[in-house]
Amino acid sequence: MFVSEANILHADLDSFYASVEQRDDPALRGLPVIVGGGVVLAASYEAKAFGVRTAMGGRQARALCPHAVVVPPRMSAYSQASRAVFEVFHDTTPLVEPLSVDEAFLDVSGLRRVSGTPVQIGVRLRDQVRDRVGLPITVGIARTKFLAKVASQEAKPDGLLLVPPDRELAFLHPLPVRRLWGVGAKTADKLRAHGIETVADVAELSESMLSSMVGGAMGRQLYALSRNIDRRRVVTGHRRRSVGAQRALGRAGTSMSPGEVDAVVLNLIDRITRRMRTAERTGRTVVLRLRFDDFGRATRSHTMPRATASTEAILCAARALVTAAGPLIAERGLTLIGFAVCNIDRDGAQQLELPFVDAVDARDSLTIDAAIDRVRGRYGNAALTRGVLVGRDPVLEMPMLPD
């Protein structure tokens, strides 16, 4: 029986933001570094050794690691580093599927004659990222996308790991169930309640048995992944199916007034719609994502009659969602708020109609949006700020993949 080679690479930068800070300031190298004060945006491996994790509150992180160096985020530096790393990826192979600003799948099949074996390609990629960008990167190599990602997780930090096709299940089965895609804390608890701790335990069960424990879709997924069944190919050229932004508020969010929350909402929607117009995208559905002080989450959505990229229209929908979720926020305390606009119009046509204002206001709103975009395009995003946001802590411009 023919078995394909291990030709898929998963390349993942190590503690990306923190590594950029340590690269740019040699005094930070070897020290525990935390990026972000109120909420941890990234932690170096030296800080992670003390239990510091991304999205952890700053106070808790400093209690775990009192001698950590806390630095403010520099999003422009991270965006520049991401672009440089992706240049290395595309110099390695034309088949690159971005997952985020610091990781991607690469298909190197067919390159053996010109570039060597997948391991040789992986070694060279790591060397080039180190030499050209100055950052450590981990590479996992396997026959499937799923297993390549698992391999990179196991090889961290700053490593390379090949999973040969004839050793796939021997590598995969001893790992904890959290290594399976889609298995978070809640699903792991459900499985643990049935005595399931490892991937091997999952592989011993039938699809119907798994579905009875965790639901049909998840059961089918776990059944396949525990056997390394993953037929997805590395795909390039997909346009983003949604445009979103979020802000972690930490414990400070639990005491924010409605006006302060609205300022965050306005800033997030302003960013999202600006990106949509730049990419010539429009969308119909606004999704609100909330995280609470008890670590619970909630999602609400509203679908508008027509796709649009108007700040005013999408802001009206977003505010309505937040207002409806007000009692839940007051009861449970808000620690993160985010929005996404999906149901993207494939044609990208800008619609003038807005669901909450008349047609004249719609045209005026789009004219104002266009004027603001032109000023920001020429003088930078900080050139124009909405009056309600003056003097407030700005929402960080997180690095984004190109559309």
C-alpha positions as CSV (number, residue, x, y, z in Angstrom):
1,M,0.0,0.0,0.0
2,F,1.3,3.4,-0.9
3,V,1.9,5.8,2.0
4,S,2.7,9.4,1.2
5,E,5.8,11.1,2.6
6,A,5.9,13.5,5.5
7,N,5.9,16.7,3.4
8,I,3.9,19.1,5.5
9,L,5.7,21.6,7.8
10,H,4.1,23.5,10.6
11,A,6.3,26.4,11.5
12,D,5.5,28.3,14.7
13,L,7.5,31.2,16.2
14,D,8.3,30.7,19.9
15,S,6.7,33.2,22.3
16,F,6.5,35.6,19.4
17,Y,6.0,39.0,21.1
18,A,8.4,38.3,23.9
19,S,11.0,36.9,21.5
20,V,10.8,40.2,19.5
21,E,11.4,42.2,22.7
22,Q,14.4,40.0,23.7
23,R,15.8,40.3,20.2
24,D,15.6,44.1,20.2
25,D,16.8,44.5,23.8
26,P,19.8,42.2,24.6
27,A,19.4,43.1,28.3
28,L,16.2,41.1,28.3
29,R,17.7,37.9,27.0
30,G,17.6,35.0,29.5
31,L,15.2,37.0,31.8
32,P,11.5,36.4,32.4
33,V,9.7,38.8,30.2
34,I,6.0,39.7,30.2
35,V,4.5,41.7,27.4
36,G,1.5,43.8,28.5
37,G,0.7,45.1,32.0
38,G,-3.0,44.7,32.7
39,V,-3.3,41.5,30.8
40,V,-0.5,39.2,29.6
41,L,-0.2,39.4,25.9
42,A,2.9,37.2,25.7
43,A,5.4,35.6,28.1
44,S,8.9,34.4,27.5
45,Y,9.7,30.8,28.2
46,E,11.6,32.0,31.3
47,A,8.4,33.6,32.6
48,K,6.3,30.5,31.5
49,A,8.5,28.4,33.8
50,F,6.8,30.2,36.7
51,G,3.3,29.5,35.4
52,V,2.7,32.8,33.6
53,R,0.4,32.3,30.6
54,T,-1.1,34.4,27.8
55,A,-4.4,36.2,28.7
56,M,-3.6,35.9,32.4
57,G,-4.3,39.0,34.5
58,G,-1.2,41.1,35.1
59,R,-1.5,41.0,38.9
60,Q,-1.6,37.2,39.0
61,A,1.3,37.0,36.6
62,R,3.4,39.3,38.8
63,A,2.5,37.3,41.9
64,L,3.7,34.1,40.1
65,C,6.9,35.8,38.9
66,P,7.7,38.9,40.9
67,H,11.1,39.5,39.2
68,A,9.7,39.4,35.7
69,V,10.4,42.4,33.4
70,V,7.1,43.8,32.2
71,V,7.3,45.7,28.9
72,P,4.6,47.5,26.9
73,P,3.6,46.0,23.6
74,R,5.0,47.3,20.3
75,M,2.6,46.2,17.7
76,S,4.4,47.8,14.8
77,A,7.6,45.8,15.6
78,Y,5.6,42.6,15.7
79,S,3.9,43.3,12.4
80,Q,7.3,44.0,10.8
81,A,8.7,40.8,12.2
82,S,5.8,38.8,11.0
83,R,6.1,40.1,7.4
84,A,9.8,39.2,7.4
85,V,9.1,35.7,8.6
86,F,6.5,35.1,6.0
87,E,9.0,36.3,3.4
88,V,11.2,33.4,4.5
89,F,8.2,31.0,4.3
90,H,7.4,32.1,0.7
91,D,11.1,31.8,-0.3
92,T,10.9,28.2,1.0
93,T,7.8,27.1,-1.0
94,P,4.9,28.7,-2.9
95,L,2.5,26.5,-0.9
96,V,2.1,28.5,2.4
97,E,-1.2,28.5,4.4
98,P,-1.0,31.2,7.1
99,L,-2.7,30.4,10.4
100,S,-1.8,33.5,12.3
101,V,0.8,36.2,12.3
102,D,3.4,33.8,13.8
103,E,2.6,30.3,12.3
104,A,1.8,28.6,9.0
105,F,1.6,25.3,7.2
106,L,4.1,24.8,4.4
107,D,3.8,22.0,1.7
108,V,7.3,21.0,0.5
109,S,6.3,18.0,-1.7
110,G,8.0,18.0,-5.0
111,L,10.9,20.1,-3.8
112,R,13.3,17.2,-3.0
113,R,15.5,17.6,-6.1
114,V,15.9,21.4,-5.7
115,S,15.7,21.8,-2.0
116,G,16.5,18.5,-0.3
117,T,14.4,16.4,2.1
118,P,11.7,17.9,4.3
119,V,14.0,17.8,7.3
120,Q,16.8,19.6,5.3
121,I,14.2,22.2,4.3
122,G,13.0,22.6,7.8
123,V,16.6,23.0,9.1
124,R,17.3,25.6,6.5
125,L,14.0,27.5,7.2
126,R,14.9,27.7,10.9
127,D,18.4,29.0,10.1
128,Q,17.0,31.6,7.7
129,V,14.4,32.9,10.2
130,R,17.2,33.1,12.8
131,D,19.7,34.8,10.5
132,R,17.3,37.1,8.6
133,V,14.8,38.0,11.3
134,G,16.6,37.1,14.5
135,L,13.9,35.0,16.0
136,P,13.6,31.3,17.2
137,I,11.1,29.1,15.4
138,T,9.9,25.6,15.9
139,V,9.1,23.2,12.9
140,G,7.1,20.1,13.0
141,I,7.1,17.8,10.0
142,A,4.5,15.1,9.3
143,R,2.3,13.5,6.6
144,T,-0.8,15.4,7.8
145,K,-1.5,19.0,8.9
146,F,-2.8,17.8,12.2
147,L,0.2,15.8,13.1
148,A,2.7,18.4,11.9
149,K,1.1,20.9,14.3
150,V,1.3,18.4,17.2
151,A,4.9,17.7,16.3
152,S,5.8,21.4,16.5
153,Q,4.0,21.6,19.9
154,E,6.1,18.7,21.2
155,A,9.4,20.2,19.7
156,K,9.0,23.6,21.4
157,P,10.9,25.7,22.1
158,D,13.3,26.3,19.2
159,G,13.3,22.7,17.9
160,L,12.5,20.5,14.9
161,L,10.7,17.2,15.0
162,L,9.9,14.8,12.1
163,V,7.1,12.2,12.6
164,P,7.9,9.4,10.1
165,P,4.8,7.8,8.4
166,D,5.5,4.4,9.9
167,R,5.8,5.9,13.5
168,E,2.7,8.1,13.5
169,L,0.5,6.3,15.9
170,A,3.4,5.3,18.1
171,F,4.2,9.1,18.5
172,L,0.5,10.2,18.8
173,H,-1.1,7.7,21.1
174,P,0.9,8.3,24.3
175,L,0.1,12.1,24.2
176,P,-2.6,13.6,26.4
177,V,-6.1,14.2,24.9
178,R,-5.6,18.0,25.0
179,R,-3.2,17.5,22.0
180,L,-6.2,16.7,19.8
181,W,-7.6,19.7,17.9
182,G,-10.8,21.0,19.5
183,V,-10.2,19.4,22.9
184,G,-10.3,22.2,25.5
185,A,-10.7,22.1,29.2
186,K,-14.4,21.2,29.2
187,T,-14.1,18.5,26.6
188,A,-11.0,17.1,28.4
189,D,-13.0,17.0,31.7
190,K,-15.9,15.1,29.9
191,L,-13.4,12.5,28.6
192,R,-11.6,12.3,31.9
193,A,-14.8,11.5,33.6
194,H,-14.9,8.3,31.5
195,G,-11.3,7.5,32.3
196,I,-10.0,8.8,29.0
197,E,-6.6,10.5,29.5
198,T,-4.5,9.8,26.4
199,V,-5.0,9.8,22.6
200,A,-4.6,6.0,22.8
201,D,-7.7,5.8,25.1
202,V,-9.7,7.8,22.5
203,A,-8.5,5.5,19.7
204,E,-9.9,2.5,21.5
205,L,-13.5,3.8,21.3
206,S,-15.9,3.7,18.5
207,E,-17.2,6.8,16.8
208,S,-20.7,6.3,18.2
209,M,-19.3,5.9,21.7
210,L,-17.3,9.1,21.4
211,S,-20.3,10.9,20.0
212,S,-22.4,9.9,23.0
213,M,-19.8,11.5,25.3
214,V,-19.0,14.8,23.5
215,G,-21.6,15.2,20.7
216,G,-21.7,14.0,17.1
217,A,-19.4,16.5,15.4
218,M,-16.7,16.4,18.1
219,G,-17.0,12.6,18.3
220,R,-16.4,12.2,14.6
221,Q,-13.4,14.6,14.8
222,L,-11.8,12.8,17.8
223,Y,-12.3,9.4,16.1
224,A,-10.5,10.6,13.0
225,L,-7.7,12.5,14.6
226,S,-6.9,9.8,17.1
227,R,-6.1,7.7,14.1
228,N,-4.3,10.5,12.3
229,I,-7.0,10.7,9.6
230,D,-6.7,14.2,8.2
231,R,-7.2,14.7,4.5
232,R,-6.9,18.5,4.4
233,R,-4.3,19.9,2.1
234,V,-2.3,23.0,2.5
235,V,-4.4,25.7,0.9
236,T,-3.2,29.1,-0.3
237,G,-5.1,32.2,-1.4
238,H,-8.2,31.9,0.8
239,R,-9.7,35.3,1.6
240,R,-10.6,36.0,5.2
241,R,-14.2,34.8,6.1
242,S,-14.6,37.3,8.9
243,V,-12.9,40.5,10.2
244,G,-12.7,40.9,13.9
245,A,-10.9,42.5,16.9
246,Q,-11.1,42.1,20.6
247,R,-9.7,43.7,23.8
248,A,-8.8,41.9,27.0
249,L,-9.9,44.1,29.9
250,G,-8.7,42.1,32.9
251,R,-10.2,42.6,36.3
252,A,-10.5,46.3,35.5
253,G,-13.3,45.5,33.1
254,T,-15.5,44.3,36.0
255,S,-15.8,47.9,37.2
256,M,-16.1,49.8,33.9
257,S,-19.1,52.1,33.5
258,P,-21.4,51.7,30.5
259,G,-19.7,54.8,28.9
260,E,-16.3,53.2,29.3
261,V,-17.5,50.0,27.7
262,D,-19.1,51.9,24.9
263,A,-15.7,53.6,24.2
264,V,-14.1,50.3,23.8
265,V,-16.9,49.1,21.5
266,L,-16.5,52.2,19.3
267,N,-12.8,51.8,19.0
268,L,-13.1,48.1,18.1
269,I,-15.7,48.7,15.5
270,D,-13.8,51.6,14.1
271,R,-10.8,49.4,13.6
272,I,-12.8,46.5,12.1
273,T,-14.7,48.7,9.5
274,R,-11.5,50.5,8.5
275,R,-9.8,47.2,7.8
276,M,-12.9,46.0,5.8
277,R,-12.9,49.1,3.7
278,T,-9.2,48.8,3.0
279,A,-9.7,45.2,1.9
280,E,-12.9,46.2,-0.1
281,R,-15.0,43.8,2.0
282,T,-18.5,44.1,3.3
283,G,-20.4,41.9,5.8
284,R,-23.9,41.3,7.1
285,T,-23.5,39.6,10.5
286,V,-22.1,41.3,13.6
287,V,-20.9,38.8,16.3
288,L,-20.3,39.9,19.9
289,R,-17.9,37.8,22.1
290,L,-17.7,38.3,25.8
291,R,-15.6,36.7,28.5
292,F,-16.6,37.1,32.2
293,D,-14.9,37.3,35.5
294,D,-15.9,33.7,36.3
295,F,-14.0,32.6,33.0
296,G,-17.3,31.9,31.3
297,R,-18.0,33.1,27.8
298,A,-21.0,34.2,25.7
299,T,-21.6,34.9,22.1
300,R,-24.4,37.0,20.5
301,S,-25.0,37.9,16.9
302,H,-27.2,40.1,14.7
303,T,-27.6,39.8,10.9
304,M,-28.3,43.0,9.0
305,P,-30.5,43.2,5.9
306,R,-27.6,43.9,3.6
307,A,-23.8,43.7,3.6
308,T,-22.0,46.9,4.5
309,A,-18.6,48.3,5.7
310,S,-20.1,51.5,7.1
311,T,-18.8,52.2,10.6
312,E,-22.2,53.8,11.6
313,A,-24.2,50.8,10.6
314,I,-22.0,48.2,12.2
315,L,-21.6,50.3,15.3
316,C,-25.3,50.5,15.7
317,A,-25.7,46.7,15.5
318,A,-22.7,46.3,17.9
319,R,-24.2,48.7,20.5
320,A,-27.6,46.9,20.3
321,L,-25.9,43.6,21.1
322,V,-24.0,45.0,24.0
323,T,-27.2,46.7,25.4
324,A,-29.0,43.4,25.2
325,A,-26.2,41.6,27.0
326,G,-26.1,44.4,29.7
327,P,-27.7,42.3,32.5
328,L,-25.3,39.4,31.9
329,I,-22.3,41.8,32.0
330,A,-23.5,43.4,35.2
331,E,-24.1,40.0,36.9
332,R,-20.9,38.3,35.8
333,G,-18.3,41.0,35.3
334,L,-16.7,41.7,31.9
335,T,-13.0,40.8,31.3
336,L,-12.9,40.6,27.5
337,I,-15.0,42.0,24.7
338,G,-14.6,41.3,21.0
339,F,-16.5,41.7,17.7
340,A,-16.3,40.0,14.3
341,V,-18.1,40.8,11.1
342,C,-18.9,37.7,9.0
343,N,-21.2,36.7,6.2
344,I,-18.7,38.5,4.0
345,D,-20.0,39.6,0.6
346,R,-17.9,37.6,-1.9
347,D,-18.2,40.5,-4.4
348,G,-17.0,43.0,-1.9
349,A,-19.5,45.6,-3.1
350,Q,-20.1,48.5,-0.8
351,Q,-23.8,48.8,0.1
352,L,-25.2,52.2,0.9
353,E,-28.2,51.0,2.8
354,L,-28.0,51.0,6.6
355,P,-30.4,49.1,8.8
356,F,-30.7,51.9,11.4
357,V,-30.6,55.1,9.4
358,D,-32.3,56.4,6.2
359,A,-30.7,56.4,2.8
360,V,-29.4,60.0,2.9
361,D,-27.7,59.4,6.3
362,A,-26.2,56.2,4.8
363,R,-24.6,58.1,1.9
364,D,-23.3,60.8,4.3
365,S,-21.9,58.1,6.6
366,L,-20.0,56.4,3.8
367,T,-18.6,59.7,2.6
368,I,-17.4,60.5,6.1
369,D,-15.8,57.1,6.4
370,A,-14.0,57.6,3.1
371,A,-12.7,61.0,4.2
372,I,-11.4,59.6,7.5
373,D,-9.7,56.7,5.7
374,R,-8.0,59.1,3.3
375,V,-6.6,61.2,6.2
376,R,-5.4,58.1,8.1
377,G,-3.9,56.6,5.0
378,R,-1.8,59.7,4.5
379,Y,-1.0,60.7,8.1
380,G,-1.3,57.5,10.1
381,N,-4.1,56.0,12.1
382,A,-3.6,58.3,15.1
383,A,-4.1,61.4,12.9
384,L,-7.9,61.3,13.6
385,T,-9.5,60.2,16.8
386,R,-13.1,60.2,17.8
387,G,-13.9,62.8,20.4
388,V,-15.2,60.2,22.9
389,L,-11.9,58.4,22.8
390,V,-9.6,61.4,23.5
391,G,-7.6,60.8,26.7
392,R,-8.7,57.1,26.9
393,D,-6.4,54.1,26.8
394,P,-6.3,53.1,23.1
395,V,-7.1,49.6,21.9
396,L,-3.9,47.9,20.7
397,E,-3.6,47.5,17.0
398,M,-2.9,43.8,17.0
399,P,-0.8,42.5,14.1
400,M,-2.9,41.0,11.3
401,L,-2.3,38.7,8.4
402,P,-2.7,40.3,5.0
403,D,-6.2,39.7,3.5
